[in-house]
């Protein structure tokens, strides 16, 4: 494995940004397949070749077909291992019990990237959700509306080896360790479906923007109290050791979904404001009722 740069850029995952833009084309689930010039792997031709190879799996994939395995290299498996060395203890300290129950059911190896096929089989058996490959970031409305049908569109590539604890985009670690695990929790899977259904019913750009912010402050960056401690259930927190530690420095506000729908956020930094439920049960009941009545 190539020597990891020191100091590490940032212990942070830029979670999937969602938006209320109604003007975007929503037909193509593989519409965005490119690297920004400031991406850690932009100037690495071998990494770009690997990304393209893995992207081809998604480009050729037809929903419902068996998911081909991604040809991960030894170096890529080592990146996964480095991430888990940091993430495991942070999750043990900061993740909610529902997450740990689901994580146990999926039983990831510390030294091997799980194939999407393997994770999908387990998640589908538990909650009915299907994980399907996409080549890169998809249009936000495409991503959210697929949730209504019990489909999570999932990238398979892993971040660049030079910044193992940072990625400027959702990679297989965020997708599987964050979303995949929570979709193996039936109640969280139900809330994801309800979000997708609410998006499908939304025609106003302003209302879609409000709904997308609720998604951000719950599914991506939700926290709750458990036995007197603040614990994470949001995927953006659960897939980043840095976010899990930093959440204790955030402005923790009581769970108010109307307020969350109007709160600004920046996906490129640790989150300064989080909405904290009194318990998992309170979060589930209030968010479920909110989405059903949307």
GIWO-V529919 format. One record per residue. N is the residue number from 1. RES is the residue in one small letter. PSI is psi in whole degrees, -180 to 180 (999 if undefined). BURIAL is + if it has 24 or more other C-alpha atoms within 12 Angstrom, else -. D_CENTER is the distance of its C-alpha to the mean C-alpha in Angstrom with 1 decimal. Layout:
[[N & RES & PSI & BURIAL & D_CENTER] [N & RES & PSI & BURIAL & D_CENTER]]
This chain:
[[1 & x & 136 & - & 26.0] [2 & x & 142 & - & 26.6] [3 & x & 133 & - & 27.2] [4 & x & 134 & - & 24.2] [5 & x & 146 & - & 25.1] [6 & x & 132 & - & 26.1] [7 & x & 157 & - & 25.2] [8 & x & 138 & - & 21.5] [9 & x & -54 & - & 20.2] [10 & x & 140 & + & 17.7] [11 & x & 80 & + & 15.5] [12 & x & 146 & + & 12.6] [13 & x & 122 & + & 9.2] [14 & x & 101 & + & 9.3] [15 & x & 165 & + & 6.1] [16 & x & 120 & + & 6.6] [17 & x & 135 & + & 10.0] [18 & x & 152 & + & 11.5] [19 & x & 160 & + & 15.2] [20 & x & 19 & + & 18.3] [21 & x & 117 & + & 20.1] [22 & x & -4 & - & 22.1] [23 & x & -9 & - & 24.0] [24 & x & 150 & - & 21.4] [25 & x & 133 & - & 22.2] [26 & x & 7 & - & 20.0] [27 & x & -32 & - & 21.6] [28 & x & 113 & - & 20.0] [29 & x & -3 & + & 16.5] [30 & x & 44 & + & 17.2] [31 & x & -25 & - & 18.6] [32 & x & 103 & - & 17.1] [33 & x & 86 & + & 17.8] [34 & x & 162 & - & 19.1] [35 & x & 135 & + & 18.8] [36 & x & 148 & - & 19.8] [37 & x & -24 & - & 23.0] [38 & x & 8 & - & 21.4] [39 & x & 138 & - & 18.7] [40 & x & -26 & + & 19.6] [41 & x & 7 & + & 20.4] [42 & x & -41 & - & 22.3] [43 & x & 15 & - & 25.7] [44 & x & 99 & - & 25.1] [45 & x & -33 & - & 26.5] [46 & x & -40 & - & 25.7] [47 & x & -42 & + & 21.9] [48 & x & -39 & + & 22.1] [49 & x & -41 & - & 24.1] [50 & x & -42 & + & 21.6] [51 & x & -42 & + & 18.8] [52 & x & -38 & + & 21.2] [53 & x & -44 & + & 22.1] [54 & x & -36 & + & 18.7] [55 & x & -33 & + & 18.1] [56 & x & -30 & + & 21.4] [57 & x & -47 & + & 20.0] [58 & x & -39 & + & 17.8] [59 & x & -31 & + & 20.6] [60 & x & -4 & - & 23.0] [61 & x & 139 & - & 21.0] [62 & x & 127 & - & 22.3] [63 & x & 132 & - & 20.4] [64 & x & -20 & - & 21.8] [65 & x & 158 & - & 23.0] [66 & x & 143 & - & 22.3] [67 & x & 119 & + & 19.4] [68 & x & 147 & + & 21.1] [69 & x & 141 & + & 20.2] [70 & x & 136 & + & 19.0] [71 & x & 70 & + & 21.8] [72 & x & 146 & + & 20.2] [73 & x & 168 & - & 22.8] [74 & x & -40 & - & 24.0] [75 & x & -40 & + & 22.7] [76 & x & -38 & + & 19.2] [77 & x & -34 & + & 19.4] [78 & x & -35 & + & 20.8] [79 & x & -45 & + & 17.9] [80 & x & -45 & + & 15.7] [81 & x & -43 & + & 18.6] [82 & x & -43 & + & 18.8] [83 & x & -45 & + & 15.2] [84 & x & -33 & + & 15.9] [85 & x & -33 & - & 19.2] [86 & x & -37 & + & 17.6] [87 & x & -39 & + & 14.6] [88 & x & -56 & + & 16.7] [89 & x & -33 & - & 19.2] [90 & x & -38 & + & 16.8] [91 & x & -41 & + & 15.0] [92 & x & -33 & - & 18.5] [93 & x & -33 & - & 19.6] [94 & x & -9 & + & 16.8] [95 & x & 150 & + & 14.7] [96 & x & 163 & + & 16.1] [97 & x & -38 & + & 18.2] [98 & x & -38 & + & 16.4] [99 & x & -46 & + & 13.4] [100 & x & -37 & + & 16.1] [101 & x & -44 & - & 17.9] [102 & x & -39 & + & 15.0] [103 & x & -40 & + & 14.5] [104 & x & -39 & - & 18.2] [105 & x & -32 & - & 18.3] [106 & x & -27 & + & 16.0] [107 & x & 72 & - & 18.0] [108 & x & 150 & + & 16.4] [109 & x & 145 & - & 19.0] [110 & x & -20 & - & 18.9] [111 & x & 15 & - & 20.5] [112 & x & 129 & + & 19.1] [113 & x & 123 & + & 15.9] [114 & x & 141 & + & 15.6] [115 & x & 143 & + & 16.3] [116 & x & -35 & + & 14.1] [117 & x & -45 & + & 17.4] [118 & x & -46 & + & 17.7] [119 & x & -42 & + & 14.3] [120 & x & -42 & + & 14.9] [121 & x & -41 & + & 18.4] [122 & x & -45 & + & 17.5] [123 & x & -43 & + & 14.8] [124 & x & -36 & + & 17.2] [125 & x & -28 & - & 20.1] [126 & x & -50 & + & 18.6] [127 & x & -9 & + & 17.1] [128 & x & -8 & + & 18.1] [129 & x & 141 & + & 14.6] [130 & x & 137 & + & 14.7] [131 & x & 120 & + & 12.1] [132 & x & 142 & + & 13.8] [133 & x & 142 & + & 13.7] [134 & x & 156 & + & 13.6] [135 & x & -28 & + & 15.2] [136 & x & -156 & + & 13.0] [137 & x & 139 & + & 11.5] [138 & x & 163 & + & 12.9] [139 & x & 136 & + & 14.7] [140 & x & -43 & + & 12.8] [141 & x & -35 & + & 15.3] [142 & x & -49 & + & 15.1] [143 & x & -49 & + & 11.4] [144 & x & -40 & + & 12.1] [145 & x & -30 & + & 15.5] [146 & x & -28 & + & 14.5] [147 & x & -33 & + & 12.8] [148 & x & -30 & + & 16.5] [149 & x & 11 & + & 17.6] [150 & x & 33 & + & 15.3] [151 & x & 125 & + & 13.6] [152 & x & 119 & + & 9.9] [153 & x & 119 & + & 10.3] [154 & x & 128 & + & 8.8] [155 & x & 155 & + & 10.0] [156 & x & -15 & + & 12.2] [157 & x & 158 & + & 13.5] [158 & x & 154 & + & 13.1] [159 & x & 166 & + & 13.8] [160 & x & 142 & + & 17.5] [161 & x & -19 & + & 19.6] [162 & x & -21 & + & 21.2] [163 & x & 71 & + & 18.2] [164 & x & -21 & + & 16.4] [165 & x & 16 & + & 14.9] [166 & x & 139 & + & 13.9] [167 & x & 134 & + & 12.0] [168 & x & 6 & + & 12.5] [169 & x & 157 & + & 9.8] [170 & x & 124 & + & 6.5] [171 & x & -172 & + & 8.4] [172 & x & -27 & + & 8.9] [173 & x & -51 & + & 8.3] [174 & x & -42 & + & 4.7] [175 & x & -47 & + & 4.5] [176 & x & -49 & + & 7.4] [177 & x & -33 & + & 7.8] [178 & x & -78 & + & 4.9] [179 & x & -46 & + & 4.6] [180 & x & -44 & + & 7.9] [181 & x & -45 & + & 9.7] [182 & x & -28 & + & 9.3] [183 & x & -10 & + & 10.5] [184 & x & 7 & + & 13.4] [185 & x & 112 & + & 14.4] [186 & x & -39 & + & 16.6] [187 & x & -39 & + & 16.6] [188 & x & -36 & + & 12.9] [189 & x & -40 & + & 13.0] [190 & x & -42 & + & 16.0] [191 & x & -36 & + & 14.4] [192 & x & -44 & + & 11.8] [193 & x & -43 & + & 14.9] [194 & x & -35 & + & 16.8] [195 & x & -47 & + & 14.6] [196 & x & -42 & + & 15.1] [197 & x & -38 & + & 18.7] [198 & x & -40 & + & 19.1] [199 & x & -43 & + & 17.9] [200 & x & -28 & + & 20.4] [201 & x & -4 & - & 23.1] [202 & x & 124 & + & 22.5] [203 & x & -19 & - & 24.9] [204 & x & 132 & - & 25.3] [205 & x & -38 & - & 23.3] [206 & x & -43 & - & 23.8] [207 & x & -36 & + & 22.6] [208 & x & -37 & + & 19.5] [209 & x & -43 & + & 18.8] [210 & x & -44 & + & 19.3] [211 & x & -40 & + & 17.1] [212 & x & -32 & + & 14.2] [213 & x & -36 & + & 14.8] [214 & x & -42 & + & 14.9] [215 & x & -45 & + & 11.4] [216 & x & -46 & + & 10.4] [217 & x & 0 & + & 12.6] [218 & x & -75 & + & 11.8] [219 & x & -39 & + & 8.5] [220 & x & -43 & + & 6.6] [221 & x & 42 & + & 9.8] [222 & x & 143 & + & 12.1] [223 & x & 161 & + & 14.8] [224 & x & 168 & + & 17.9] [225 & x & 138 & + & 21.2] [226 & x & 116 & + & 22.1] [227 & x & 40 & - & 25.6] [228 & x & -3 & - & 26.1] [229 & x & 154 & - & 23.1] [230 & x & 126 & + & 19.9] [231 & x & 154 & + & 16.9] [232 & x & 142 & + & 13.1] [233 & x & -6 & + & 11.2] [234 & x & 139 & + & 8.3] [235 & x & -32 & + & 4.9] [236 & x & -30 & + & 5.7] [237 & x & -47 & + & 8.9] [238 & x & -19 & + & 8.7] [239 & x & 10 & + & 7.4] [240 & x & 118 & + & 10.2] [241 & x & -38 & + & 13.8] [242 & x & -44 & + & 15.0] [243 & x & -39 & + & 12.9] [244 & x & -39 & + & 14.0] [245 & x & -41 & + & 17.5] [246 & x & -21 & + & 17.6] [247 & x & -23 & + & 16.5] [248 & x & -13 & + & 20.1] [249 & x & -5 & - & 21.5] [250 & x & 161 & - & 19.9] [251 & x & 101 & - & 22.0] [252 & x & 116 & + & 21.1] [253 & x & 149 & + & 22.3] [254 & x & 149 & + & 23.0] [255 & x & 113 & + & 20.7] [256 & x & 100 & + & 22.1] [257 & x & -31 & + & 20.1] [258 & x & -44 & - & 22.8] [259 & x & -40 & - & 22.6] [260 & x & -34 & + & 18.8] [261 & x & -12 & + & 19.3] [262 & x & 3 & - & 21.5] [263 & x & 132 & + & 19.9] [264 & x & 157 & - & 18.9] [265 & x & 158 & + & 16.0] [266 & x & 114 & - & 15.4] [267 & x & -9 & + & 12.1] [268 & x & 0 & - & 14.3] [269 & x & 163 & + & 15.5] [270 & x & 145 & + & 15.0] [271 & x & 121 & + & 15.0] [272 & x & -18 & - & 18.7] [273 & x & 129 & + & 18.4] [274 & x & 148 & + & 16.6] [275 & x & 123 & + & 17.8] [276 & x & 120 & + & 18.8] [277 & x & 155 & + & 19.9] [278 & x & -21 & + & 23.0] [279 & x & 169 & + & 21.5] [280 & x & -41 & + & 19.0] [281 & x & -41 & - & 21.7] [282 & x & -45 & - & 22.2] [283 & x & -49 & + & 18.6] [284 & x & -49 & + & 18.5] [285 & x & -44 & - & 21.9] [286 & x & -41 & - & 21.6] [287 & x & -39 & + & 18.4] [288 & x & -47 & + & 19.7] [289 & x & -40 & - & 23.0] [290 & x & -46 & + & 21.6] [291 & x & -38 & + & 19.7] [292 & x & -33 & - & 22.7] [293 & x & 0 & - & 25.1] [294 & x & 999 & + & 23.2]]
